[in-house]
Amino acid sequence: MELGLFSFAEVPPDGTDTTRLRDLLEEIALADAVGLDVFGVGEHHRADYAASAPAMVLAAAAARTERIRLTSAVTVLSSDDPVRVFQDFATLDLLSNGRAEVLVGRGSFIESFPLFGYDLRDYDALFAEKLDLLLALRASERVTWSGRHRAALKDQPVYPRPIQEALPVWIAVGGTPASVVRAGRLGLPLALAIIGGQPHRFAPLIDLYRQAGAEAGHDPATLKVAISGHGFLADTPEAARDIAVDPFMATMGRIGKERGWPPPSRAQFDGEIALDGALVLGSPQEAIDKILYQHELFGHDRHLLQLTVGPIPHADVLRAIELFGTEVAPVVRREVGTSVVG
């Protein structure tokens, strides 16, 4: 199994975009040094996040890393231009010597739609059409294509071309059955975000994805699954909880207020830490147990954690990355390599 991290570059109240991006690059470099497989940077267009242009951040990270794969997490394709997305990540692939990936989704925040002049009523139609174009760009150097929401292309060459024969494109979903079916029918790898609740309730979605892929004639070996979610590690369970609880509660409470959700309670937080909860938070052994438990549910190929759900002191984040890479990842890889998923 591949183990990795992702970040939205959360800006602390006493920090700046400059300091947060500087710290983020150090975090990515450390993730590479301790042997993690993937690092993702998400796209947001808000004052509390510093990464509105993930490809730019990842390009800077490419110059500081040697092995780790670099991906968006996610690219809001519905409000972006697929040609530019392809060019950005093809360029990243060249700069990183073949380590680029793009994780595309419809987006859980809506700021990018009015910012770039799109109508939220076209939320799904925009994504479907632009995904079609992105895949056409990936497949051929010269593209002829037409749609409703973008100017047509007629035998148009698109450069540069990536090092990888097919630039990896993952589909990010949050729990919508139609989205997992679309990914399966297209034969694209699936990234499922689990940010709350009991993970076992998401297992039918993974089954649905694999069923759709099989019915469309895709090799099951190509139908890769990533699970992404919130988490934090420290040397002891108590330290992990003490460091992460306040930023987590404040961030989820603020987002919940924007969306009309009730504020999270400490009891909910503690419930999510349990083995059958969504949060991978605690000591290295607790993280190992939780990831292996979820692997028994999903048989997934990649597990990604967001360590900074809300601003967390940089030194604590670096220690969490070190623990994840040196203590958690080797055990998980060894156990998954010898286990049989039921």
C-alpha positions as CSV (number, residue, x, y, z in Angstrom):
1,M,0.0,0.0,0.0
2,E,1.1,3.6,-0.7
3,L,1.1,6.0,2.2
4,G,0.9,9.7,1.9
5,L,-0.2,13.1,3.0
6,F,-2.2,16.0,1.7
7,S,-2.6,19.6,2.8
8,F,-4.7,22.7,2.0
9,A,-1.9,25.0,3.3
10,E,-4.0,26.3,6.3
11,V,-2.8,29.7,7.4
12,P,-2.5,30.2,11.2
13,P,-4.0,33.3,12.7
14,D,-0.5,34.6,13.5
15,G,1.1,33.6,10.2
16,T,1.2,34.7,6.6
17,D,0.8,33.0,3.2
18,T,4.5,33.3,2.8
19,T,5.4,31.5,6.0
20,R,2.8,28.8,5.5
21,L,4.0,28.0,2.0
22,R,7.6,27.9,3.2
23,D,6.6,25.5,6.0
24,L,4.6,23.4,3.5
25,L,7.6,22.9,1.3
26,E,9.6,21.8,4.3
27,E,6.8,19.3,5.2
28,I,6.8,17.9,1.6
29,A,10.6,17.6,1.7
30,L,10.5,15.7,5.0
31,A,7.7,13.4,3.7
32,D,10.1,12.5,0.8
33,A,13.1,12.0,3.1
34,V,11.2,9.6,5.4
35,G,10.0,7.5,2.6
36,L,6.3,8.4,2.1
37,D,4.9,7.7,-1.3
38,V,2.6,10.7,-2.1
39,F,2.0,14.3,-1.2
40,G,-1.0,16.2,-2.3
41,V,-1.9,19.9,-2.2
42,G,-5.5,21.0,-2.4
43,E,-7.0,24.0,-4.2
44,H,-9.0,26.6,-2.3
45,H,-9.8,30.3,-2.9
46,R,-10.2,31.5,0.6
47,A,-8.3,33.7,3.0
48,D,-7.7,30.8,5.4
49,Y,-5.8,28.7,2.8
50,A,-2.6,29.7,1.0
51,A,-2.8,27.2,-1.9
52,S,-5.0,28.5,-4.7
53,A,-2.6,27.2,-7.3
54,P,-1.5,23.7,-6.3
55,A,0.6,23.1,-9.4
56,M,2.8,26.0,-8.5
57,V,3.4,24.7,-5.0
58,L,4.1,21.2,-6.3
59,A,6.6,22.5,-8.8
60,A,8.5,24.2,-6.0
61,A,8.4,20.9,-4.1
62,A,9.6,19.0,-7.2
63,A,12.9,20.9,-6.9
64,R,13.3,19.8,-3.2
65,T,12.4,16.2,-3.5
66,E,13.6,13.1,-5.3
67,R,11.1,10.2,-5.1
68,I,7.7,11.2,-3.7
69,R,4.8,11.5,-6.1
70,L,3.2,15.0,-6.3
71,T,-0.5,15.4,-6.8
72,S,-3.3,17.9,-6.5
73,A,-5.8,17.2,-3.8
74,V,-8.0,18.3,-5.5
75,T,-8.1,20.3,-8.8
76,V,-11.6,21.7,-9.1
77,L,-11.9,20.8,-12.7
78,S,-15.5,22.1,-13.0
79,S,-14.2,25.7,-12.7
80,D,-10.9,25.3,-14.4
81,D,-9.7,25.0,-18.1
82,P,-8.7,21.4,-18.9
83,V,-6.1,22.5,-21.4
84,R,-4.4,24.6,-18.7
85,V,-4.7,21.8,-16.1
86,F,-3.1,19.4,-18.5
87,Q,-0.3,21.8,-19.4
88,D,0.4,22.6,-15.7
89,F,0.7,19.0,-14.6
90,A,2.6,17.9,-17.8
91,T,5.1,20.7,-16.9
92,L,5.1,19.4,-13.3
93,D,5.8,15.9,-14.6
94,L,8.8,17.2,-16.6
95,L,10.2,19.1,-13.6
96,S,9.7,16.1,-11.3
97,N,11.1,13.5,-13.7
98,G,7.8,11.7,-14.0
99,R,6.2,12.1,-10.5
100,A,3.1,14.2,-11.3
101,E,-0.5,13.2,-10.8
102,V,-3.7,15.1,-11.0
103,L,-6.7,14.4,-8.7
104,V,-9.8,16.0,-10.1
105,G,-13.1,16.7,-8.5
106,R,-16.2,18.9,-8.5
107,G,-15.1,20.6,-5.3
108,S,-16.6,20.8,-1.8
109,F,-16.2,24.6,-1.7
110,I,-17.9,26.8,-4.2
111,E,-15.8,30.0,-4.2
112,S,-14.1,29.1,-7.5
113,F,-17.4,29.1,-9.5
114,P,-18.2,32.8,-9.3
115,L,-14.5,33.7,-9.3
116,F,-14.1,32.2,-12.7
117,G,-17.5,32.9,-14.1
118,Y,-19.3,29.6,-13.8
119,D,-22.9,28.8,-12.8
120,L,-23.3,26.4,-9.9
121,R,-26.4,25.1,-11.6
122,D,-24.0,23.5,-14.1
123,Y,-22.0,21.8,-11.3
124,D,-22.1,18.3,-12.6
125,A,-22.3,19.0,-16.3
126,L,-19.2,21.2,-16.1
127,F,-17.2,18.4,-14.5
128,A,-18.4,15.7,-16.9
129,E,-17.6,17.7,-20.0
130,K,-14.2,19.0,-18.7
131,L,-13.2,15.5,-17.6
132,D,-13.9,14.3,-21.1
133,L,-11.6,17.0,-22.6
134,L,-8.9,16.3,-20.0
135,L,-8.8,12.7,-20.9
136,A,-8.7,13.5,-24.6
137,L,-5.7,15.8,-24.0
138,R,-4.0,13.0,-22.1
139,A,-4.6,10.5,-24.9
140,S,-3.4,12.5,-27.9
141,E,-1.0,15.2,-28.8
142,R,-3.5,16.7,-31.2
143,V,-7.1,17.1,-30.1
144,T,-10.4,17.6,-31.8
145,W,-13.2,18.2,-29.3
146,S,-16.4,20.2,-28.8
147,G,-18.7,20.8,-25.9
148,R,-21.2,23.3,-24.4
149,H,-19.1,25.1,-21.8
150,R,-15.8,25.7,-23.6
151,A,-14.6,26.7,-27.1
152,A,-14.1,23.7,-29.4
153,L,-10.7,22.4,-30.4
154,K,-10.0,21.4,-34.0
155,D,-6.9,19.3,-34.5
156,Q,-5.2,21.5,-32.0
157,P,-1.7,20.4,-30.7
158,V,-1.3,20.8,-26.9
159,Y,2.2,21.0,-25.3
160,P,4.2,20.1,-23.4
161,R,3.7,16.4,-23.2
162,P,4.5,14.6,-19.9
163,I,7.2,12.1,-19.3
164,Q,4.7,9.5,-18.2
165,E,3.0,7.8,-21.1
166,A,-0.4,8.6,-19.5
167,L,-0.4,11.3,-16.9
168,P,-2.2,9.7,-13.9
169,V,-5.7,11.2,-13.4
170,W,-7.6,10.2,-10.3
171,I,-11.3,11.0,-9.6
172,A,-12.1,12.4,-6.2
173,V,-15.4,11.6,-4.7
174,G,-17.1,12.4,-1.4
175,G,-19.8,9.7,-1.3
176,T,-22.1,10.1,-4.3
177,P,-22.9,6.8,-6.0
178,A,-23.1,8.3,-9.5
179,S,-19.6,9.7,-9.1
180,V,-18.1,6.3,-8.2
181,V,-19.9,4.7,-11.1
182,R,-18.5,7.3,-13.5
183,A,-15.0,6.6,-12.3
184,G,-15.5,2.9,-12.7
185,R,-16.9,3.1,-16.2
186,L,-14.0,5.3,-17.2
187,G,-11.5,2.9,-15.6
188,L,-9.9,5.8,-13.6
189,P,-8.5,5.3,-10.1
190,L,-10.8,6.5,-7.3
191,A,-10.0,8.7,-4.3
192,L,-12.7,8.5,-1.6
193,A,-12.7,11.1,1.1
194,I,-14.0,9.9,4.5
195,I,-14.0,12.9,6.9
196,G,-16.6,11.7,9.3
197,G,-18.8,8.8,10.4
198,Q,-18.1,5.1,10.3
199,P,-15.9,4.0,7.4
200,H,-17.6,0.6,7.0
201,R,-20.7,2.5,5.6
202,F,-18.6,3.5,2.6
203,A,-17.6,0.0,1.6
204,P,-20.7,-0.4,-0.7
205,L,-19.4,2.6,-2.7
206,I,-16.1,0.8,-3.3
207,D,-17.9,-2.3,-4.3
208,L,-20.1,-0.3,-6.7
209,Y,-17.0,1.3,-8.2
210,R,-15.3,-2.0,-8.9
211,Q,-18.6,-3.5,-10.2
212,A,-19.0,-0.6,-12.7
213,G,-15.4,-0.9,-13.8
214,A,-15.7,-4.7,-14.4
215,E,-19.0,-4.2,-16.3
216,A,-17.2,-1.7,-18.5
217,G,-14.5,-4.2,-19.3
218,H,-11.6,-2.7,-17.3
219,D,-8.9,-4.9,-15.8
220,P,-9.6,-5.0,-12.0
221,A,-5.9,-4.5,-11.4
222,T,-6.2,-1.0,-12.9
223,L,-9.1,0.0,-10.7
224,K,-7.1,1.5,-7.9
225,V,-8.6,3.0,-4.7
226,A,-7.3,5.7,-2.4
227,I,-8.8,6.5,1.0
228,S,-8.2,10.0,2.3
229,G,-9.2,11.5,5.6
230,H,-8.2,13.5,8.6
231,G,-5.6,12.5,11.1
232,F,-2.7,13.4,13.3
233,L,0.2,11.5,15.0
234,A,2.3,12.2,18.1
235,D,4.5,10.1,20.3
236,T,1.6,9.3,22.7
237,P,-2.2,9.2,22.2
238,E,-2.6,12.0,24.8
239,A,-0.2,14.3,23.0
240,A,-1.9,13.7,19.6
241,R,-5.3,14.6,21.1
242,D,-4.0,17.6,23.0
243,I,-2.3,19.1,19.8
244,A,-5.1,18.4,17.3
245,V,-8.4,18.7,19.1
246,D,-8.7,22.5,19.3
247,P,-7.7,23.2,15.7
248,F,-9.9,20.4,14.5
249,M,-12.9,21.5,16.5
250,A,-12.5,25.2,15.5
251,T,-12.1,24.4,11.8
252,M,-14.9,21.9,11.5
253,G,-17.1,24.2,13.5
254,R,-16.4,27.2,11.2
255,I,-17.0,25.1,8.0
256,G,-20.1,23.6,9.6
257,K,-21.5,27.0,10.4
258,E,-21.1,28.1,6.8
259,R,-23.0,25.0,5.6
260,G,-25.7,24.9,8.3
261,W,-24.2,21.9,10.2
262,P,-24.4,21.7,14.0
263,P,-21.1,22.4,15.8
264,P,-19.0,19.3,16.5
265,S,-18.8,18.1,20.1
266,R,-15.9,16.6,22.0
267,A,-17.9,13.4,22.3
268,Q,-18.1,13.2,18.5
269,F,-14.4,13.9,18.2
270,D,-13.6,11.1,20.7
271,G,-16.0,8.8,18.8
272,E,-14.1,9.4,15.5
273,I,-10.9,8.4,17.2
274,A,-12.2,4.9,18.0
275,L,-11.2,2.1,15.7
276,D,-14.4,2.2,13.7
277,G,-14.3,6.0,13.4
278,A,-12.9,8.1,10.6
279,L,-10.1,9.9,12.4
280,V,-6.6,8.3,12.1
281,L,-5.4,10.2,15.2
282,G,-3.2,9.1,18.1
283,S,0.1,7.2,18.6
284,P,1.9,5.4,15.7
285,Q,0.4,2.1,16.8
286,E,-3.2,3.5,16.8
287,A,-2.6,4.8,13.3
288,I,-1.4,1.4,12.2
289,D,-4.4,-0.3,13.7
290,K,-6.8,2.2,12.1
291,I,-5.3,2.0,8.6
292,L,-5.2,-1.8,8.7
293,Y,-8.8,-1.9,9.9
294,Q,-9.8,0.3,6.9
295,H,-7.8,-1.9,4.5
296,E,-9.8,-4.9,5.7
297,L,-12.9,-3.0,4.7
298,F,-11.8,-1.6,1.4
299,G,-8.7,-3.4,0.1
300,H,-7.4,0.0,-1.0
301,D,-4.1,0.8,-2.7
302,R,-3.3,4.2,-1.1
303,H,-4.0,5.9,2.2
304,L,-3.7,9.7,2.5
305,L,-3.9,11.8,5.7
306,Q,-4.5,15.5,6.2
307,L,-2.5,16.3,9.3
308,T,-3.4,20.0,9.4
309,V,-7.2,20.2,9.9
310,G,-6.8,23.7,11.1
311,P,-3.5,25.3,11.8
312,I,-1.1,23.2,13.9
313,P,2.4,24.2,15.1
314,H,4.9,23.5,12.4
315,A,7.2,21.5,14.7
316,D,4.4,19.2,15.7
317,V,3.5,18.6,12.0
318,L,7.1,17.7,11.2
319,R,7.2,15.2,14.1
320,A,3.9,13.7,12.9
321,I,5.3,13.3,9.4
322,E,8.4,11.7,10.8
323,L,6.4,9.2,12.8
324,F,4.1,8.4,9.8
325,G,7.1,7.7,7.6
326,T,9.4,5.9,9.9
327,E,7.0,4.0,12.3
328,V,3.6,3.7,10.6
329,A,4.4,3.2,6.9
330,P,6.8,0.3,7.2
331,V,4.5,-1.7,9.4
332,V,1.4,-1.1,7.3
333,R,3.2,-2.0,4.1
334,R,4.5,-5.2,5.6
335,E,1.1,-6.2,7.0
336,V,-0.8,-5.4,3.8
337,G,1.7,-7.3,1.8
338,T,1.0,-10.5,3.7
339,S,-2.7,-10.1,4.5
340,V,-5.6,-11.3,2.5
341,V,-8.6,-9.0,2.3
342,G,-11.9,-10.8,2.8
